Amino acid sequence: MITKKIVAVLIIAMAGFSTMKAQEMDHSKMKKDSTKTEMNHSQMEMKATYTCSMHADVKSDKPGECPKCGMELKKMEMKPVYTCSMHPEVVSDKKGECPKCGMKLIEKKIDTKKEDDHKGHNHE
């Protein structure tokens, strides 16, 4: 009877220890990933995006004319946006700390996909 209790306690202790270790590893990986993301953004040059003032869906990576109306495409202003990796609803236009957890805010990735990349399938 005592042996069964000792085995049960050991199993519970091992499960608790492995859970703590897994969480610790996950947080350390997250720190590495966020640092890598910040470095990539600071090292990368942001590409300019041009759009039509009449047709916001028209986007281009170079200046030119709108294919729909022929107006000149204007350069879009791209300001950095910072967010918390644990609380994506926290958004700021300045670097700082998350008000919920105190983690450092990281620059939000900008989706550089073009509208044309999304063609070829239907949403239902």
C-alpha positions in Angstrom: 0.0 0.0 0.0 2.8 2.4 0.9 4.6 1.5 -2.4 1.5 2.4 -4.4 1.3 5.8 -2.7 5.0 6.5 -3.3 4.7 5.5 -7.0 1.6 7.7 -7.3 3.4 10.7 -5.7 6.4 10.2 -7.9 4.2 10.1 -11.1 2.4 13.3 -10.0 5.7 15.0 -9.2 7.2 13.9 -12.6 4.1 15.2 -14.5 4.3 18.5 -12.6 8.0 18.9 -13.3 7.7 18.1 -17.0 4.8 20.6 -17.3 6.9 23.3 -15.7 9.9 22.5 -17.9 7.7 22.6 -21.0 6.3 26.0 -20.1 9.8 27.3 -19.3 11.1 26.1 -22.7 8.1 27.7 -24.5 8.7 31.1 -22.9 12.4 31.0 -23.6 11.7 30.1 -27.3 9.2 32.9 -27.5 11.8 35.4 -26.2 14.2 34.2 -28.9 11.5 34.5 -31.6 10.5 38.0 -30.6 14.1 39.1 -30.6 14.7 37.6 -34.0 11.5 39.4 -35.3 12.7 42.7 -34.0 16.1 42.3 -35.5 14.7 41.3 -38.9 12.4 44.4 -38.9 15.2 46.7 -38.0 17.5 45.2 -40.6 15.0 45.1 -43.4 14.1 48.1 -45.4 10.3 48.4 -45.7 9.2 48.4 -49.3 7.0 51.2 -50.3 3.4 50.5 -51.2 1.5 52.6 -53.8 -2.2 52.9 -54.0 -4.9 54.7 -55.9 -6.8 57.4 -53.9 -10.0 56.4 -55.6 -9.5 52.6 -55.5 -8.0 51.5 -52.2 -7.9 47.9 -53.4 -5.3 48.8 -56.0 -1.9 48.3 -54.6 1.6 48.2 -56.2 5.2 48.0 -55.0 6.2 50.7 -57.6 4.7 54.0 -58.7 2.5 54.2 -61.8 -1.1 54.6 -62.9 -4.2 52.9 -61.5 -5.3 50.2 -63.9 -9.0 51.1 -63.2 -9.1 54.9 -63.6 -5.6 55.9 -64.8 -4.9 58.2 -61.8 -1.4 58.4 -60.4 -0.7 55.9 -57.6 0.3 57.6 -54.3 2.9 56.3 -51.8 1.2 55.0 -48.6 2.6 56.2 -45.3 3.7 53.1 -43.2 4.1 53.7 -39.5 5.3 51.0 -37.3 2.8 49.3 -35.0 3.8 47.5 -31.8 1.9 44.7 -30.1 2.4 42.2 -27.3 3.1 38.6 -28.3 0.9 37.3 -25.5 -1.9 39.9 -25.9 -2.3 40.7 -29.6 -5.2 43.0 -28.8 -2.7 45.4 -27.2 -1.6 47.8 -30.0 0.6 50.9 -29.7 2.3 53.2 -32.1 5.3 53.4 -29.6 7.8 50.9 -28.2 7.2 50.0 -24.6 5.7 47.4 -22.3 2.4 45.5 -22.4 0.1 47.0 -19.7 -1.3 43.5 -19.1 1.8 41.4 -18.6 4.8 43.8 -18.7 6.4 42.1 -21.7 8.2 44.2 -24.3 6.1 45.2 -27.2 7.3 44.0 -30.6 6.9 45.5 -34.0 3.9 43.9 -35.8 4.7 42.0 -39.0 3.3 43.6 -42.1 1.6 41.3 -44.5 3.2 42.0 -47.9 0.9 39.7 -49.9 -0.7 41.2 -52.9 -4.4 41.0 -53.8 -3.5 38.8 -56.8 -1.9 36.2 -54.4 -5.4 35.6 -53.0 -7.1 34.7 -56.3 -7.8 31.2 -57.3 -10.2 30.0 -54.7 -13.6 31.0 -53.3 -14.7 31.7 -49.8 -18.1 30.3 -49.0 
